[in-house]
Each structure stands twice: as structure tokens, then as C-alpha cells.
Amino acid sequence: MKNADTLLQLLIVGLLASTAPLASASELPRAGDELKQKQEEVDRLQRELENARKELRRLQEENKRLKSAQPEPRVSTEANRVEALARPIASLPALGEGEVVEASELAVHFANQPEAAQQRYVGRVFQVKGQVERFDVKLVVRRFDVLLDTGARGISVVCGFNYVDKYPAVYTKQKGRTLVARAGAKGEAELMNVGDTVVIKGRCKGFKDGEVTFTGCELVR
């Protein structure tokens, strides 16, 4: 009995020893295929990474080339041009009533030299020259303003006219581009157009909220 048990145990051990290597051997091809696939995937990712690095280097070189080929930005913008043309107040002679001051220069003086501009212009009667930017007609009080372009961003010269003793009415036509006055019963007189270069005489009241204002104005030409 004891010998039979021993023999049975030996048979079981033999079977296990013979079948285990066979199972492992059957799995080897599949494991080898998986390893090969993983290696191929790693190789592919490495190639893509290297290509991406090459593309990045190419783009960096292209960016450098484009930057070096670009012209220098223009420093002389319209606002800078206007400012450059404005003469320093200290270099100017005394202001006379018949003197004509460019609207662009007036704006730059008040913006950059406010104290000197205050002393030179405020309260004085003189002429200002500029291009008509737009009109602001105040029908109730029978006044109208002519705004002159200064070339300086955010700054206008505002010339106030009182027409109560001169015209029965003043209004705009052509979608606000033409200023006309009623002359007589049915007639009209064209006063100014947007874009006209005009010379206006008036008293300078000062500079506030981006506006150099004049009162008691009259059109010289």
C-alpha cells in the first residue's frame, strides 16, 4: 500500500514536470510577438519625437529669419508728426490778435505744455486755422459749434458761434456734412462743409476734457 502511494506521488510529480514546460513553451510565441509590437511602438514614438524636434528647430529658425527681415516699426505716426511740427512756446514771439495759429499746434501746446499754453492763449483773441471735423448745432439757444481736427488723438478745437443777430436759423444738411443758414424767407446760404480748411477768429477760453474752446467766433475765411 505504501509502495502504491509512493508510486502515485511519483507519477503526479512526473506529470507536473512534463506539462509545465510545455505550457510555458506554448506561451512564448505570443509573448515574443507582444514584446516585438511594444518595441516597434517605442521606435515609432521615438521617430515622431525626433521629427517634432526637427520641425520645432525649423520653425524657430524661420521665426528668427522673419523677425530679422521685418522693417523697423514706423516711429513717425500722424500724432508724432503733428507733435514734431509744433514749435516750443518759449521760442514763439508775442501772440497778436491777427496771428493765425494752427489747430494742430494749439492742441499739442495745451497737451504737452499746459501752463505755458494757459499763459499764452487763454483769454486772448486770435485766429485759429484747421480742417472742419464736424458741426454741433444748438437750435434752442441759436448757437453752433465748429469742431476742428487737430491730428492729435482725443483733442479737438471747438469754436462757438452765436448767430442770433445774423441768421433766422442755422442747421446742417447732407447728413450733417454741410452747415447752412436760412437767408430771407426761402433762401439758404452755405456756410461750411466738413473737410473745409477754415480760419476762425475768437477768444480762447481754455482746455478741458480734450477740448480747446473758443467763444464769440466769426469766420474769417
Secondary structure, DSSP 4 states (H G I P E B T S, - for coil): -HHHHHHHHHHHHHHHHHHHHHHHHHHHHHHHHHHHHHHHHHHHHHHHHHHHHHHHHHHHHHHHHHHHHSPPPP---HHHHHHHHSPPGGGSPPPPTT-EEEHHHHHHHHHH-HHHHHHHHTT-EEEEEEEEEEEEEETTTTEEEEEEE-SSTT-EEEEEEE-TTT-S-EEEETTTTEEEEEETTTEEEEEEETT-EEEEEEEEEEEETTEEEEEEEEE--
